[in-house]
Structure formats: C-alpha cells, structure tokens
Amino acid sequence: MGVFARTTFLMRTHEEFANSKLYGKSKSSHNLVISAYKSADLTHAKFGIITTKKIGNAVVRNKLRRRIKSLILSDLILFQSQPYYFVVILRKNARQASFSTLQEDWNRILRQFNIK
C-alpha cells in the first residue's frame, strides 16, 4: 500500500476532529478511547490519533502513534466500506502497555461498534 493510500485514511482538519467529538459515540478501555461518528459524505473511514503530553515525551508519543497506525493498517480492509470518522485517544496507561494489549483493546472496542 502506497503512502497516498495511507494518508487518505487520516484526518487532517480541525472540523473533522470537532464533528467526531460533538456528534460521535465513544467507547473506552484501559488504554484507549475511540470516538466514532458516521458521516454521509464519506466513502471510507478516516482516522485521527490524539496523544497528549501527559503520556510522555515526543519519542513515547510517536511510538504509540506508530502502534495505532499499525493497528489501523492491519484492519484497513474492514474500514474501506465504513463511512465513519474515528478518533483514537491514547490514555496515560498506554505507554506501559504492550502491542498485544493495545491490539486486544482495539479489537474489543471495534466489536462494541459492531465493526469487527
């Protein structure tokens, strides 16, 4: 999958994040909060990742962002027909979590949204 294909699935504007927060429904776990907003104007899902400074320094935040992007890319086929805006917010506990723990939380929350 090329760089262009990956970037079309990422949110870029403040409006996209704001709509997801205002109109979306949230599900949470110990390490993640995922907010989902169904939009009629989308043909595929778009994702935003929020990591605050509470999590740690830039190295830690970027490592966690890469892990979440990896989870998104692993399930990308599921999201190609889903017209949702997803915002993934990482909690402070996520910095100690292993990749497999994050993956379990990710899968559990997607099942709650009836996606997986």
C-alpha positions in Angstrom: 0.0 0.0 0.0 1.4 3.3 -1.0 1.9 6.5 1.0 -1.1 8.2 -0.7 -3.5 5.3 0.2 -2.5 5.5 3.8 -2.8 9.3 4.1 -6.3 9.3 2.6 -7.4 7.5 5.8 -6.1 10.1 8.2 -8.0 13.1 9.5 -6.3 16.4 8.9 -8.7 19.3 9.7 -10.0 20.6 12.9 -13.5 20.3 11.6 -13.2 16.6 11.2 -12.0 16.2 14.8 -14.7 18.5 16.2 -17.5 16.7 14.4 -16.4 13.4 15.8 -16.2 14.8 19.3 -19.6 16.6 19.1 -21.7 14.0 17.3 -19.8 10.8 17.8 -20.2 8.0 20.3 -17.3 6.9 22.4 -16.1 3.6 23.7 -13.2 3.1 26.0 -10.8 0.6 27.5 -8.0 0.9 30.0 -5.6 2.2 27.3 -7.7 3.7 24.5 -10.8 5.8 23.9 -12.3 5.6 20.4 -14.9 8.0 19.3 -16.9 7.2 16.1 -19.1 9.4 14.0 -21.0 8.1 11.0 -21.0 10.6 8.1 -23.0 10.6 4.9 -20.3 12.4 3.0 -17.5 9.8 3.4 -16.9 6.8 1.2 -14.4 5.2 3.6 -13.3 5.6 7.2 -10.9 8.4 8.4 -8.8 8.2 11.5 -7.4 10.8 13.9 -4.9 9.9 16.7 -4.6 12.1 19.8 -1.7 11.7 22.1 -1.3 14.3 24.8 1.8 15.4 26.6 0.6 13.6 29.7 1.6 10.3 28.0 5.2 11.2 27.8 7.8 12.9 25.7 7.8 13.1 21.9 9.6 9.8 21.5 6.9 7.9 23.6 4.0 9.7 21.9 5.4 8.9 18.4 6.0 5.3 19.3 2.3 5.0 20.4 1.1 6.7 17.3 3.0 4.3 15.1 1.5 1.4 17.0 -2.0 2.7 16.5 -1.3 3.3 12.8 -0.1 -0.3 12.5 -3.4 -1.5 14.1 -5.4 0.7 11.6 -3.4 -0.6 8.6 -3.9 -4.2 9.7 -7.7 -3.8 9.6 -7.8 -1.4 6.7 -10.0 -3.7 4.6 -12.7 -3.6 7.2 -12.8 0.2 7.1 -12.9 0.7 3.3 -16.7 0.5 3.3 -17.3 2.2 6.7 -18.3 5.9 6.4 -17.0 6.8 9.9 -14.7 9.3 11.4 -12.7 7.6 14.1 -10.7 9.5 16.8 -8.4 7.4 18.8 -7.3 8.9 22.1 -4.5 7.2 23.9 -4.6 7.2 27.7 -1.6 7.6 30.0 -1.7 3.8 30.8 -1.0 3.1 27.1 2.7 3.9 27.5 3.3 0.8 29.6 1.0 -1.4 27.5 2.5 -4.0 25.1 1.4 -4.0 21.5 -0.7 -7.2 22.1 -2.5 -5.4 24.9 -3.3 -2.4 22.7 -4.4 -4.8 20.0 -6.8 -6.6 22.4 -8.3 -3.3 23.5 -8.5 -2.2 19.8 -10.4 -5.3 18.8 -12.7 -5.2 21.8 -13.7 -1.6 21.1 -14.3 -2.3 17.4 -16.6 -5.2 18.4 -18.5 -2.8 20.6 -19.0 -0.6 17.5 -20.1 -3.8 15.5 -17.3 -3.4 13.1 -15.2 -6.5 13.8 
